[in-house]
């Protein structure tokens, strides 16, 4: 199994369900991507460039979908989590039912235009 997919599958619930859901949305919304395992997390590259990554924080009890060029994103800014970051933003989820596919797809599409 691919190390990035192994990371997702080995997560305890509810993290695994959230990560799998995000993975499906990402992989159905973008093309020319490569899923790598970098810095011990699943990291998506688009056209050979870092694009976004998934991170499960057990200590703080959330899953982040983090965008590398997040500071340039403008759609759904009310959903952006910055937390002392200069360039990256995340969309943060504490449960599967809080994941809004429409928000993710819109942010993914805008982020693709920045690649």
TORBAKOL-922397 format. One line per 3 residues: number of its first residue (from 1); their letters; for each residue y, z, x negated of N, C-alpha, C. Coordinates in steps of 0.1 Angstrom, whole numbers, plus 5000, padded with zeros to 4 digits. Each point is the difference from the previous one (the first is absolute). Layout:
NUM) A) Y/Z/X/Y/Z/X/Y/Z/X ~ ... $
% end
This chain:
1) XXX) 4988/5000/4992/5012/5000/5008/5012/5000/4991 ~ 5011/4993/5005/5013/5000/4993/5006/5014/4999 ~ 5005/5004/4989/5005/5014/4998/5011/5003/5010 $
4) XXX) 5009/4991/5004/5010/5003/5010/4994/5002/5014 ~ 4990/4992/5003/4993/5002/5013/4992/5013/5000 ~ 4994/5003/4988/4993/5013/4999/5009/5012/5002 $
7) XXX) 5012/4999/4995/5010/5011/5001/5002/5002/5015 ~ 5002/4989/5008/5002/5001/5014/4988/5006/5008 ~ 4989/4995/4997/4988/5004/5007/4996/5015/4997 $
10) XXX) 5003/5004/4988/4996/5014/4996/5010/5011/5005 ~ 5011/4995/5006/5010/5010/5005/4994/5008/5012 ~ 5003/5012/5001/4996/5008/5013/5009/4995/5011 $
13) XXX) 4995/5003/5012/5008/4998/5012/5011/5010/5001 ~ 5012/4997/5005/5003/4987/5007/5006/4990/4990 ~ 5000/5002/4987/5006/4991/4990/4993/4987/5000 $
16) XXX) 4986/5000/5000/4992/4988/5000/5004/4991/5011 ~ 5001/5005/5012/5003/4991/5012/5014/4994/4999 ~ 5009/5008/4995/5014/4995/4999/5001/4989/4989 $
19) XXX) 4993/5003/4989/5000/4990/4989/4993/4987/5004 ~ 4989/5001/5007/4993/4988/5004/5008/4992/5010 ~ 5007/5007/5009/5009/4993/5009/5011/4993/4993 $
22) XXX) 5006/5007/4991/5011/4993/4992/4995/4989/4992 ~ 4988/5001/4994/4994/4989/4992/4998/4988/5009 ~ 4995/5001/5012/4998/4989/5009/5013/4993/5003 $
25) XXX) 5010/5008/5003/5013/4994/5004/5006/4993/4988 ~ 5000/5006/4988/5005/4993/4988/4992/4987/4998 ~ 4987/5000/5000/4992/4989/4996/5000/4989/5010 $
28) XXX) 5004/5003/5012/5002/4990/5011/5014/4995/5001 ~ 5009/5006/4993/5014/4996/5000/5005/4993/4988 ~ 4993/5001/4989/5005/4993/4988/4989/4991/4994 $
31) XXX) 5004/4990/4993/4991/4991/4993/5002/5001/4985 ~ 4992/4994/4992/5001/5000/4986/5001/5014/4994 ~ 4993/5009/5006/5000/5014/4995/4988/5003/4991 $
34) XXX) 5001/5009/4992/4989/5006/4992/5000/5015/5001 ~ 4989/5006/5005/5000/5014/5000/4994/5005/4987 ~ 5008/5008/4993/4996/5006/4987/5000/5015/5002 $
37) XXX) 4994/5006/4990/4999/5015/4999/5008/5004/4988 ~ 5013/5003/5002/5009/5004/4989/5005/5014/5002 ~ 5001/5007/4990/5006/5014/5000/4992/5009/5010 $
40) XXX) 4987/4997/5001/4991/5007/5009/5002/4999/5015 ~ 5007/4989/5004/5002/4997/5014/4999/4985/5003 ~ 4997/4996/5012/5000/4986/5004/5014/4994/5000 $
43) XXX) 5001/4989/4992/5013/4994/4998/4999/4985/5003 ~ 5008/4995/5009/5000/4986/5003/5010/4992/4991 ~ 4995/4989/4995/5008/4991/4993/5001/4987/5008 $
46) XXX) 5012/4994/5000/5002/4987/5007/5006/4990/4990 ~ 4993/4989/4999/5004/4990/4990/5001/5006/4986 ~ 4991/5009/4997/4999/5007/4986/5010/5011/4998 $
49) XXX) 5008/5003/5010/5011/5010/4998/4997/5012/5009 ~ 5003/5013/4995/4998/5012/5008/5007/4999/5013 ~ 4993/5003/5011/5006/4999/5013/5001/5013/5008 $
52) XXX) 4989/5006/5002/4999/5013/5007/4987/5007/4997 ~ 5000/5013/5003/4988/5008/4997/4998/5011/5011 ~ 4988/5004/5000/4996/5011/5010/4997/5013/4993 $
55) XXX) 5004/5011/5005/4998/5013/4994/4997/5010/5011 ~ 4990/5008/4998/4996/5011/5008/5004/5013/4993 ~ 5009/5008/5006/5003/5012/4995/4994/5011/5008 $
58) XXX) 4989/5006/4995/4993/5010/5007/5008/5013/5000 ~ 5007/5003/4990/5008/5012/4999/5011/5000/5011 ~ 5007/4989/5001/5011/4999/5010/4995/4994/5013 $
61) XXX) 4988/4996/5001/4993/4996/5012/5007/4987/5006 ~ 5001/4989/4993/5005/4988/5005/4994/4988/4992 ~ 5002/4988/5005/4997/4988/4993/5013/4992/4999 $
64) XXX) 5002/4995/4988/5012/4992/4998/4996/4985/4998 ~ 5008/4991/5006/5000/4986/4996/5013/4998/4993 ~ 4999/4998/4987/5012/4999/4991/5003/4986/4996 $
67) XXX) 5013/4996/5002/5004/4987/4996/5008/5000/4987 ~ 4996/4992/4990/5006/5000/4987/5015/4996/5001 ~ 5004/4990/5007/5014/4997/5001/5006/5006/5013 $
70) XXX) 4996/5011/5004/5004/5007/5012/5015/5002/5002 ~ 5007/5002/4989/5014/5002/5001/5008/4988/5005 ~ 4993/4988/5001/5006/4988/5005/4997/4997/5014 $
73) XXX) 4991/5008/5006/4996/4998/5014/5010/5005/5010 ~ 5001/4993/5010/5010/5004/5010/4995/5002/5014 ~ 4988/4995/5003/4994/5001/5014/4994/5014/5001 $
76) XXX) 5002/5005/5012/4994/5014/5004/5004/5010/4989 ~ 5012/5001/4996/5004/5009/4990/4998/5015/5005 ~ 5000/5002/5013/4998/5014/5005/4986/5005/4997 $
79) XXX) 4991/4991/4996/4986/5004/4996/4998/5001/4985 ~ 5010/4996/4992/4999/5001/4986/5000/5014/4995 ~ 4992/5003/4990/5000/5013/4993/5003/4997/4986 $
82) XXX) 5011/5006/4995/5005/4997/4986/4996/5011/4990 ~ 5003/5013/5003/4996/5011/4992/5003/4998/4985 ~ 5012/5000/4996/5004/4999/4986/4995/4988/4993 $
85) XXX) 4998/4989/5007/4996/4988/4993/5012/4991/4999 ~ 5000/4992/4990/5011/4991/4998/4997/4986/5006 ~ 4987/4996/4999/4997/4986/5004/4990/5000/5011 $
88) XXX) 4991/5009/5000/4989/4999/5010/5003/5008/5013 ~ 4994/4995/5011/5001/5008/5012/4985/5000/5006 ~ 4998/5010/5009/4987/5000/5006/5001/5001/5015 $
91) XXX) 4989/4995/5006/4998/5003/5014/4989/5011/5000 ~ 5003/5011/5006/4991/5012/4999/4994/5003/5014 ~ 4987/5004/4999/4992/5002/5012/4992/5013/4998 $
94) XXX) 5000/5008/5011/4993/5013/5000/4987/4999/5009 ~ 5000/4989/5008/4988/4998/5008/4999/4986/5004 ~ 4988/4996/5004/4998/4986/5003/5008/4995/5012 $
97) XXX) 5002/5009/5010/5008/4996/5012/5015/4998/4997 ~ 5005/5004/4989/5014/4998/4996/5003/4987/4993 ~ 4989/4993/4997/5002/4987/4993/5004/4990/5010 $
100) XXX) 5012/4994/4997/5005/4989/5009/4999/4987/4993 ~ 4990/4992/5005/4997/4987/4994/5012/4991/4999 ~ 5009/5000/5011/5011/4992/5000/5010/5003/4989 $
103) XXX) 5002/5012/4997/5009/5004/4989/4994/4996/4987 ~ 4988/5002/4998/4993/4996/4987/5001/4985/4998 ~ 4997/4992/5010/5000/4986/4999/5014/4995/4997 $
106) XXX) 5010/5005/5006/5014/4996/4998/5004/5004/4985 ~ 4997/5011/4996/5003/5005/4986/4993/4991/4990 ~ 4987/4997/5002/4992/4992/4992/5007/4986/4998 $
109) XXX) 5004/4994/5012/5005/4987/5000/5014/5000/4992 ~ 5008/5010/5002/5012/5000/4992/4997/5002/4985 ~ 4991/5009/4997/4997/5002/4986/4994/4987/4993 $
112) XXX) 4993/4992/5008/4995/4988/4994/5011/4990/4996 ~ 5011/5000/5008/5011/4992/4997/5007/5004/4987 ~ 4998/5012/4995/5006/5005/4988/4991/4997/4988 $
115) X) 4988/4995/5002/4991/4997/4989/5005/4987/4993 $
% end
